[in-house]
């Protein structure tokens, strides 16, 4: 499926890619007949990481599967968004589609995918194990930190000066009487100050001005930090250099600015997405927006209660067999309700396991098993994912013994924590 990718920061591998040339630079330094050529080669490799222009939005191909979204046709931003790397998620409607905004580990700025339809967005949410109302916190840095502004600019200047010195050094290889090496060393000496600023500034990655949406409200950090419940939010104002949040008859303000390098602040399109996500959170908190899809049949009968693992799994298998009987009308559970339960990350573990097991039993087609496996792979808690997998696929634990062992191990861990 197609989507528009908003990811100004890009994958971390892009920022660190120049380090892959470090062994080559060390080799040049060791074998080059010109010390200037070797030194400038090494300095150039050290200065280039992070010197990447800001990425513009791009239409990409998104392939869901295996507990992840695989972003393709994105050039340097080809990446895999794993469910376990997502720390926050929210959805909002835009004039040009439906936006899924994700906070991710080791990322300062969110990643947004804008889909053309709700159905495509739902497939993406399913692949990442994201429920109806989203989860976690999402932060937008309004003013970029030093690592994305003056530090990156300093490294870019140092890289340019170093490259010119390298060219002069290569020119000096033509003969001993050329003045190029002397000029190269003079120019190279001027690179050390911006290089030092660029290296020291890399530590100043955090910014003290940001907007964060969470489960209970929005936090605005500017001159001071203020948390506003969604019920108190009265409006959002986006001006050329100021972000305004109306609350309690007052306007809370903080400035925003966008930089030229990857991950530096938020631009106009990201501000538009941020405003839409905030408005969607306010609407959901007020009971508006699309309603969560609920089951219509007696799925509560699948709850485990106080049963042992073996007895409970045997009962689920009997219920599944009854669903497969032609003309059977004694059951009170529909297949669509089982999919609703399995896809819902907020549903209890036992209901999700029962729903998945029945779907595999009722319909053993390869595509059904693959889809069920992908949904299980999107569960972020490793122990829960393991128990679900063992409970859902009968061939992994025919007698229920392994499930009982996993549950016993979980009880021991909880007791040790206490």
GUFIFI-181881 format. One record per residue (C-alpha): residue number from 1; residue in three letters; y, z, x negated. Coordinates in nm, 4 decimals. Layout:
REM residues N
R    nr   rest         yy         zz         xx
R   NUM    ALA          Y          Z          X
...
***
This chain:
REM residues 418
R    nr   rest         yy         zz         xx
R     1    UNK     0.0000     0.0000     0.0000
R     2    UNK     0.3592    -0.0648    -0.1065
R     3    UNK     0.6364     0.1878    -0.1602
R     4    UNK     0.9722     0.2219    -0.3333
R     5    UNK     0.9510     0.4590    -0.6294
R     6    UNK     1.2478     0.6833    -0.7086
R     7    UNK     1.1667     0.8344    -1.0477
R     8    UNK     1.4689     0.8339    -1.2771
R     9    UNK     1.2926     1.0571    -1.5300
R    10    UNK     0.9725     0.8592    -1.5710
R    11    UNK     0.6418     0.9806    -1.7187
R    12    UNK     0.6565     1.2159    -2.0120
R    13    UNK     0.4551     0.9690    -2.2199
R    14    UNK     0.7570     0.7351    -2.2252
R    15    UNK     0.9796     0.9985    -2.3838
R    16    UNK     0.7178     1.0866    -2.6442
R    17    UNK     0.5878     0.7341    -2.7128
R    18    UNK     0.7900     0.6848    -3.0353
R    19    UNK     0.5974     0.9729    -3.1944
R    20    UNK     0.2955     0.7409    -3.1963
R    21    UNK     0.4723     0.5512    -3.4745
R    22    UNK     0.5018     0.8636    -3.6894
R    23    UNK     0.1884     0.7896    -3.8998
R    24    UNK     0.3205     0.4382    -3.9665
R    25    UNK     0.6579     0.5789    -4.0743
R    26    UNK     0.4842     0.8249    -4.3066
R    27    UNK     0.2852     0.5388    -4.4562
R    28    UNK     0.6027     0.3351    -4.5117
R    29    UNK     0.7630     0.6354    -4.6799
R    30    UNK     0.4635     0.6720    -4.9101
R    31    UNK     0.4140     0.3101    -5.0172
R    32    UNK     0.7558     0.1462    -4.9796
R    33    UNK     0.9222     0.0480    -5.3090
R    34    UNK     1.2522     0.1547    -5.1525
R    35    UNK     1.3012     0.5250    -5.0772
R    36    UNK     1.5821     0.4281    -4.8382
R    37    UNK     1.3478     0.2120    -4.6297
R    38    UNK     1.0890     0.4899    -4.6051
R    39    UNK     1.3416     0.7632    -4.5239
R    40    UNK     1.5196     0.5599    -4.2568
R    41    UNK     1.1888     0.4569    -4.0983
R    42    UNK     1.0885     0.8206    -4.0642
R    43    UNK     1.4281     0.9255    -3.9294
R    44    UNK     1.4282     0.6427    -3.6753
R    45    UNK     1.0928     0.7543    -3.5319
R    46    UNK     1.2155     1.1145    -3.5066
R    47    UNK     1.5363     1.0167    -3.3239
R    48    UNK     1.3989     0.7746    -3.0632
R    49    UNK     1.1970     1.0118    -2.8350
R    50    UNK     1.3852     1.0632    -2.5084
R    51    UNK     1.6377     0.7851    -2.5741
R    52    UNK     1.5425     0.5963    -2.2583
R    53    UNK     1.7861     0.4505    -2.0031
R    54    UNK     1.7805     0.5904    -1.6524
R    55    UNK     1.5184     0.4191    -1.4349
R    56    UNK     1.6328     0.2471    -1.1158
R    57    UNK     1.4277     0.2522    -0.7919
R    58    UNK     1.1431    -0.0003    -0.7948
R    59    UNK     0.8958    -0.1360    -0.5419
R    60    UNK     0.5449    -0.0438    -0.6539
R    61    UNK     0.1827    -0.0489    -0.5461
R    62    UNK     0.0347     0.2900    -0.4516
R    63    UNK    -0.3434     0.3350    -0.4516
R    64    UNK    -0.4706     0.6672    -0.3075
R    65    UNK    -0.8032     0.8099    -0.4202
R    66    UNK    -0.9756     1.0823    -0.6172
R    67    UNK    -0.7242     1.3519    -0.5277
R    68    UNK    -0.4334     1.1482    -0.6629
R    69    UNK    -0.1909     0.8630    -0.6062
R    70    UNK    -0.2169     0.5848    -0.8625
R    71    UNK     0.1212     0.4130    -0.9021
R    72    UNK     0.0853     0.0548    -1.0246
R    73    UNK     0.3157    -0.2462    -1.0805
R    74    UNK     0.5805    -0.0004    -1.1983
R    75    UNK     0.6089    -0.1182    -1.5583
R    76    UNK     0.6809     0.1745    -1.7898
R    77    UNK     0.6479     0.4069    -1.4917
R    78    UNK     0.2839     0.3309    -1.4166
R    79    UNK     0.1384     0.6765    -1.3593
R    80    UNK    -0.1125     0.8898    -1.1735
R    81    UNK     0.0259     1.1643    -0.9516
R    82    UNK    -0.2500     1.4244    -0.9321
R    83    UNK    -0.2689     1.6746    -0.6470
R    84    UNK    -0.3019     1.9560    -0.9006
R    85    UNK     0.0251     1.8525    -1.0679
R    86    UNK     0.2237     1.8715    -0.7427
R    87    UNK     0.4026     2.2049    -0.6968
R    88    UNK     0.6129     2.1197    -0.3917
R    89    UNK     0.6364     1.8478    -0.1261
R    90    UNK     0.8554     1.7528     0.1674
R    91    UNK     0.8922     1.4518     0.3970
R    92    UNK     1.1971     1.3000     0.5639
R    93    UNK     1.2922     0.9888     0.7545
R    94    UNK     1.5346     0.7431     0.5942
R    95    UNK     1.6951     0.4288     0.7391
R    96    UNK     1.4608     0.2160     0.5254
R    97    UNK     1.1379     0.4136     0.5672
R    98    UNK     0.9709     0.7528     0.5320
R    99    UNK     1.0254     0.9508     0.2112
R   100    UNK     0.7668     1.1735     0.0432
R   101    UNK     0.9413     1.3836    -0.2222
R   102    UNK     0.7280     1.5663    -0.4792
R   103    UNK     0.8030     1.8416    -0.7290
R   104    UNK     0.5687     1.8155    -1.0269
R   105    UNK     0.4669     2.0205    -1.3270
R   106    UNK     0.6619     1.9497    -1.6481
R   107    UNK     0.9226     1.7538    -1.4533
R   108    UNK     1.2851     1.8543    -1.4092
R   109    UNK     1.3622     1.6015    -1.1345
R   110    UNK     1.1567     1.5240    -0.8220
R   111    UNK     0.9622     1.2025    -0.7641
R   112    UNK     1.0089     1.0244    -0.4305
R   113    UNK     0.7995     0.7508    -0.2718
R   114    UNK     0.9523     0.5731     0.0287
R   115    UNK     0.6881     0.4155     0.2546
R   116    UNK     0.7462     0.1641     0.5308
R   117    UNK     0.5466     0.3527     0.7959
R   118    UNK     0.4264     0.6968     0.8932
R   119    UNK     0.0643     0.5823     0.8615
R   120    UNK     0.1081     0.4940     0.4929
R   121    UNK     0.2893     0.8193     0.4252
R   122    UNK     0.0075     1.0116     0.5969
R   123    UNK    -0.2467     0.8426     0.3674
R   124    UNK    -0.0418     0.9515     0.0666
R   125    UNK    -0.0199     1.3096     0.1972
R   126    UNK    -0.3946     1.3137     0.2555
R   127    UNK    -0.4608     1.1932    -0.1001
R   128    UNK    -0.2511     1.4779    -0.2409
R   129    UNK    -0.3671     1.7492    -0.0003
R   130    UNK    -0.0223     1.7979     0.1553
R   131    UNK    -0.0032     1.9474     0.5020
R   132    UNK     0.2200     1.8613     0.7974
R   133    UNK     0.5158     2.0748     0.6897
R   134    UNK     0.4915     2.0259     0.3142
R   135    UNK     0.4774     2.3233     0.0788
R   136    UNK     0.6424     2.4909    -0.2185
R   137    UNK     0.9911     2.4394    -0.3617
R   138    UNK     1.1738     2.1217    -0.4669
R   139    UNK     1.4781     2.1340    -0.6957
R   140    UNK     1.7377     1.8706    -0.7757
R   141    UNK     1.9482     1.9265    -1.0905
R   142    UNK     2.3045     1.8450    -0.9884
R   143    UNK     2.4410     1.8458    -1.3424
R   144    UNK     2.2102     1.7402    -1.6265
R   145    UNK     2.1351     1.9824    -1.9064
R   146    UNK     2.2303     1.9293    -2.2682
R   147    UNK     1.8930     1.7783    -2.3552
R   148    UNK     1.9642     1.4825    -2.1244
R   149    UNK     2.3329     1.4370    -2.2118
R   150    UNK     2.4967     1.5212    -2.5456
R   151    UNK     2.1677     1.5812    -2.7265
R   152    UNK     2.0225     1.2451    -2.6218
R   153    UNK     2.3523     1.0728    -2.6957
R   154    UNK     2.3563     1.2291    -3.0426
R   155    UNK     2.0026     1.1067    -3.1115
R   156    UNK     2.0942     0.7602    -2.9864
R   157    UNK     2.3924     0.7474    -3.2269
R   158    UNK     2.1759     0.8755    -3.5126
R   159    UNK     1.9080     0.6145    -3.4305
R   160    UNK     2.1668     0.3343    -3.4336
R   161    UNK     2.3115     0.4438    -3.7682
R   162    UNK     1.9615     0.4852    -3.9090
R   163    UNK     1.8604     0.1367    -3.7948
R   164    UNK     2.1645    -0.0128    -3.9684
R   165    UNK     2.0744     0.1822    -4.2844
R   166    UNK     1.7191     0.0486    -4.2594
R   167    UNK     1.8497    -0.3086    -4.2440
R   168    UNK     2.0636    -0.2449    -4.5525
R   169    UNK     1.7607    -0.0986    -4.7287
R   170    UNK     1.5527    -0.4048    -4.6433
R   171    UNK     1.8348    -0.6233    -4.7738
R   172    UNK     1.8251    -0.4323    -5.1008
R   173    UNK     1.4618    -0.5375    -5.1553
R   174    UNK     1.5857    -0.8881    -5.2293
R   175    UNK     1.7193    -0.7858    -5.5698
R   176    UNK     1.8381    -0.4936    -5.7820
R   177    UNK     2.1944    -0.6210    -5.8119
R   178    UNK     2.2769    -0.6101    -5.4408
R   179    UNK     2.5147    -0.3370    -5.3142
R   180    UNK     2.3190    -0.2921    -4.9899
R   181    UNK     2.1165     0.0166    -5.0920
R   182    UNK     2.4324     0.2087    -5.1901
R   183    UNK     2.5971     0.1232    -4.8591
R   184    UNK     2.2726     0.2113    -4.6834
R   185    UNK     2.2569     0.5576    -4.8395
R   186    UNK     2.6231     0.6188    -4.7499
R   187    UNK     2.5623     0.5188    -4.3896
R   188    UNK     2.2372     0.7168    -4.3772
R   189    UNK     2.4178     1.0330    -4.4881
R   190    UNK     2.6361     1.0099    -4.1776
R   191    UNK     2.3328     1.0300    -3.9493
R   192    UNK     2.2417     1.3886    -4.0313
R   193    UNK     2.5087     1.5589    -3.8198
R   194    UNK     2.4308     1.3727    -3.4923
R   195    UNK     2.0606     1.4015    -3.5753
R   196    UNK     2.0926     1.7806    -3.6069
R   197    UNK     2.2816     1.8004    -3.2772
R   198    UNK     2.0145     1.5879    -3.1097
R   199    UNK     1.7282     1.8034    -3.2337
R   200    UNK     1.8948     2.1374    -3.1521
R   201    UNK     2.0139     2.0134    -2.8120
R   202    UNK     1.6604     1.9235    -2.7041
R   203    UNK     1.6106     2.2932    -2.6273
R   204    UNK     1.8891     2.2884    -2.3638
R   205    UNK     1.6810     2.1190    -2.0961
R   206    UNK     1.7603     2.3556    -1.8110
R   207    UNK     2.0724     2.3240    -1.5983
R   208    UNK     2.2485     2.6054    -1.4122
R   209    UNK     2.3643     2.3860    -1.1221
R   210    UNK     2.0994     2.2727    -0.8780
R   211    UNK     1.9876     2.2611    -0.5140
R   212    UNK     1.6447     2.3936    -0.4181
R   213    UNK     1.4726     2.3667    -0.0807
R   214    UNK     1.1921     2.6101    -0.0078
R   215    UNK     0.9857     2.7474     0.2796
R   216    UNK     1.2613     2.9749     0.4134
R   217    UNK     1.5895     2.8107     0.3186
R   218    UNK     1.8025     2.6295     0.0656
R   219    UNK     1.9324     2.7800    -0.2587
R   220    UNK     2.2528     2.6467    -0.4085
R   221    UNK     2.3317     2.7305    -0.7702
R   222    UNK     2.6826     2.6619    -0.8964
R   223    UNK     2.9344     2.9180    -1.0082
R   224    UNK     2.7058     3.1644    -0.8326
R   225    UNK     2.3634     3.1439    -0.6737
R   226    UNK     2.3406     3.1660    -0.2948
R   227    UNK     2.0384     3.1415    -0.0660
R   228    UNK     2.1040     3.0137     0.2866
R   229    UNK     1.8359     3.0337     0.5608
R   230    UNK     1.7787     2.7040     0.7380
R   231    UNK     1.8965     2.8601     1.0640
R   232    UNK     2.2416     2.9166     0.9083
R   233    UNK     2.2859     2.5645     0.7695
R   234    UNK     2.5520     2.3790     0.9668
R   235    UNK     2.5867     2.0594     0.7691
R   236    UNK     2.5683     1.8822     0.4354
R   237    UNK     2.8504     1.6953     0.2649
R   238    UNK     2.7967     1.4488    -0.0192
R   239    UNK     3.1171     1.3514    -0.1988
R   240    UNK     3.1636     1.1486    -0.5204
R   241    UNK     3.1473     1.4569    -0.7449
R   242    UNK     3.0858     1.7498    -0.5093
R   243    UNK     2.7940     1.8721    -0.3005
R   244    UNK     2.8932     2.0810     0.0049
R   245    UNK     2.6716     2.2984     0.2201
R   246    UNK     2.8146     2.4263     0.5478
R   247    UNK     2.6934     2.7771     0.6327
R   248    UNK     2.8377     3.0532     0.8511
R   249    UNK     3.1710     2.8794     0.8990
R   250    UNK     3.2193     2.8296     0.5245
R   251    UNK     3.1565     2.5418     0.2850
R   252    UNK     2.9604     2.6250    -0.0295
R   253    UNK     3.0445     2.3773    -0.3032
R   254    UNK     2.9093     2.2741    -0.6400
R   255    UNK     2.9757     1.9669    -0.8493
R   256    UNK     2.7230     1.7002    -0.9385
R   257    UNK     2.7131     1.4336    -1.2059
R   258    UNK     2.4745     1.1609    -1.3138
R   259    UNK     2.4033     1.0602    -1.6717
R   260    UNK     2.2912     0.7358    -1.8330
R   261    UNK     1.9590     0.8594    -1.9690
R   262    UNK     1.6284     0.9268    -1.7954
R   263    UNK     1.6250     1.2532    -1.6009
R   264    UNK     1.9997     1.3125    -1.6325
R   265    UNK     2.1203     1.4526    -1.3005
R   266    UNK     2.0984     1.2809    -0.9608
R   267    UNK     2.2544     0.9515    -0.8577
R   268    UNK     2.3823     0.8386    -0.5175
R   269    UNK     2.0396     0.7326    -0.3898
R   270    UNK     1.8756     1.0600    -0.4928
R   271    UNK     2.1591     1.2510    -0.3265
R   272    UNK     2.0891     1.0540    -0.0085
R   273    UNK     1.7216     1.1495    -0.0282
R   274    UNK     1.8091     1.5133    -0.1003
R   275    UNK     2.0395     1.5253     0.2030
R   276    UNK     1.7696     1.3725     0.4247
R   277    UNK     1.5061     1.6199     0.3010
R   278    UNK     1.7392     1.9130     0.3613
R   279    UNK     1.8199     1.7873     0.7131
R   280    UNK     1.4466     1.7463     0.7824
R   281    UNK     1.3760     2.1028     0.6661
R   282    UNK     1.6521     2.2351     0.8932
R   283    UNK     1.5103     2.0372     1.1868
R   284    UNK     1.1543     2.1611     1.1248
R   285    UNK     1.2763     2.5199     1.1018
R   286    UNK     1.4437     2.4699     1.4405
R   287    UNK     1.1259     2.3403     1.6014
R   288    UNK     1.2315     1.9748     1.5966
R   289    UNK     1.0702     1.6734     1.4352
R   290    UNK     0.7162     1.5365     1.4712
R   291    UNK     0.4617     1.7861     1.5980
R   292    UNK     0.1554     1.8723     1.3972
R   293    UNK    -0.1585     1.6997     1.5198
R   294    UNK    -0.3878     1.9596     1.6760
R   295    UNK    -0.7559     1.9546     1.7643
R   296    UNK    -0.8489     1.9160     2.1311
R   297    UNK    -1.2081     2.0352     2.1364
R   298    UNK    -1.3931     2.3586     2.0564
R   299    UNK    -1.3837     2.3431     1.6774
R   300    UNK    -1.3532     2.7224     1.6709
R   301    UNK    -1.7288     2.7381     1.7314
R   302    UNK    -1.7751     2.6156     1.3730
R   303    UNK    -1.6315     2.9335     1.2241
R   304    UNK    -1.8686     3.1207     1.0004
R   305    UNK    -1.7880     3.4721     1.1094
R   306    UNK    -2.0268     3.7234     0.9542
R   307    UNK    -2.3132     3.4784     0.9052
R   308    UNK    -2.4739     3.4276     0.5678
R   309    UNK    -2.4235     3.0935     0.3960
R   310    UNK    -2.7749     2.9662     0.4707
R   311    UNK    -2.7700     3.0547     0.8418
R   312    UNK    -2.4196     2.9130     0.8862
R   313    UNK    -2.5003     2.5820     0.7129
R   314    UNK    -2.8195     2.5506     0.9187
R   315    UNK    -2.6159     2.5989     1.2386
R   316    UNK    -2.3650     2.3344     1.1276
R   317    UNK    -2.6501     2.0905     1.0599
R   318    UNK    -2.7883     2.1491     1.4088
R   319    UNK    -2.4451     2.0805     1.5605
R   320    UNK    -2.4191     1.7602     1.3559
R   321    UNK    -2.7624     1.6432     1.4682
R   322    UNK    -2.6687     1.7022     1.8303
R   323    UNK    -2.3579     1.4839     1.7854
R   324    UNK    -2.5744     1.1957     1.6636
R   325    UNK    -2.8034     1.2003     1.9677
R   326    UNK    -2.7426     0.9018     2.1945
R   327    UNK    -2.5925     1.0032     2.5226
R   328    UNK    -2.5582     1.3677     2.4233
R   329    UNK    -2.2878     1.5396     2.6293
R   330    UNK    -2.3561     1.9042     2.5605
R   331    UNK    -2.1322     1.9186     2.2577
R   332    UNK    -1.7657     2.0088     2.2676
R   333    UNK    -1.6512     1.8599     1.9365
R   334    UNK    -1.5137     1.5122     1.8698
R   335    UNK    -1.5272     1.3293     1.5391
R   336    UNK    -1.1494     1.2832     1.5284
R   337    UNK    -1.1069     1.6619     1.5470
R   338    UNK    -1.3345     1.6986     1.2469
R   339    UNK    -1.1090     1.4655     1.0460
R   340    UNK    -0.8033     1.6627     1.1570
R   341    UNK    -0.9627     1.9855     1.0344
R   342    UNK    -1.0780     1.8429     0.7031
R   343    UNK    -0.7392     1.6881     0.6242
R   344    UNK    -0.5440     2.0036     0.7072
R   345    UNK    -0.4884     2.2094     0.3885
R   346    UNK    -0.3677     2.4988     0.6046
R   347    UNK    -0.6987     2.5235     0.7921
R   348    UNK    -0.9452     2.7932     0.6907
R   349    UNK    -1.1994     2.7156     0.4206
R   350    UNK    -1.4997     2.7593     0.6485
R   351    UNK    -1.3650     2.5223     0.9149
R   352    UNK    -1.2822     2.2538     0.6565
R   353    UNK    -1.6272     2.2869     0.5017
R   354    UNK    -1.7981     2.2668     0.8402
R   355    UNK    -1.5917     1.9618     0.9413
R   356    UNK    -1.6682     1.7805     0.6166
R   357    UNK    -2.0401     1.8569     0.6326
R   358    UNK    -2.0658     1.7348     0.9914
R   359    UNK    -1.8800     1.4121     0.9105
R   360    UNK    -2.1175     1.3410     0.6221
R   361    UNK    -2.4181     1.4207     0.8419
R   362    UNK    -2.2993     1.2247     1.1455
R   363    UNK    -2.1817     0.9188     0.9542
R   364    UNK    -2.3436     0.8717     0.6148
R   365    UNK    -2.1637     0.5458     0.5333
R   366    UNK    -2.0395     0.5164     0.1748
R   367    UNK    -1.6724     0.4821     0.2744
R   368    UNK    -1.6909     0.8030     0.4818
R   369    UNK    -1.8446     0.9966     0.1941
R   370    UNK    -1.5837     0.8552    -0.0423
R   371    UNK    -1.2973     0.9552     0.1858
R   372    UNK    -1.4390     1.3037     0.2352
R   373    UNK    -1.4821     1.3379    -0.1420
R   374    UNK    -1.1222     1.2285    -0.2013
R   375    UNK    -0.9920     1.4882     0.0438
R   376    UNK    -1.1932     1.7604    -0.1289
R   377    UNK    -1.0664     1.6415    -0.4687
R   378    UNK    -0.7091     1.7042    -0.3479
R   379    UNK    -0.7715     2.0795    -0.3075
R   380    UNK    -0.5614     2.2488    -0.5770
R   381    UNK    -0.7608     2.5707    -0.6155
R   382    UNK    -1.0559     2.4893    -0.8407
R   383    UNK    -1.2875     2.7577    -0.6994
R   384    UNK    -1.2197     2.6605    -0.3370
R   385    UNK    -1.2724     2.2940    -0.4215
R   386    UNK    -1.6076     2.3739    -0.5808
R   387    UNK    -1.7248     2.5767    -0.2797
R   388    UNK    -1.6132     2.3042    -0.0383
R   389    UNK    -1.7953     2.0370    -0.2339
R   390    UNK    -2.1190     2.2369    -0.2416
R   391    UNK    -2.0956     2.3198     0.1296
R   392    UNK    -2.0055     1.9678     0.2453
R   393    UNK    -2.2562     1.7544     0.0553
R   394    UNK    -2.6079     1.8741     0.1434
R   395    UNK    -2.7739     1.7113    -0.1577
R   396    UNK    -2.5740     1.9369    -0.3936
R   397    UNK    -2.7115     2.2567    -0.2418
R   398    UNK    -2.9924     2.1916     0.0083
R   399    UNK    -3.0745     2.5574     0.0686
R   400    UNK    -2.7269     2.7143     0.0440
R   401    UNK    -2.8222     2.9237    -0.2603
R   402    UNK    -2.5476     2.7886    -0.4864
R   403    UNK    -2.2810     2.8491    -0.2220
R   404    UNK    -2.3895     3.2122    -0.1945
R   405    UNK    -2.3734     3.2450    -0.5738
R   406    UNK    -2.0222     3.0970    -0.5867
R   407    UNK    -1.9066     3.3333    -0.3140
R   408    UNK    -2.0568     3.6295    -0.4971
R   409    UNK    -1.8752     3.5293    -0.8163
R   410    UNK    -1.5485     3.5044    -0.6221
R   411    UNK    -1.5996     3.8555    -0.4795
R   412    UNK    -1.6581     3.9948    -0.8297
R   413    UNK    -1.3382     3.8315    -0.9587
R   414    UNK    -1.1339     3.9738    -0.6721
R   415    UNK    -1.2823     4.3177    -0.7314
R   416    UNK    -1.2003     4.2970    -1.1032
R   417    UNK    -0.8369     4.2101    -1.0254
R   418    UNK    -0.8038     4.5174    -0.8059
***
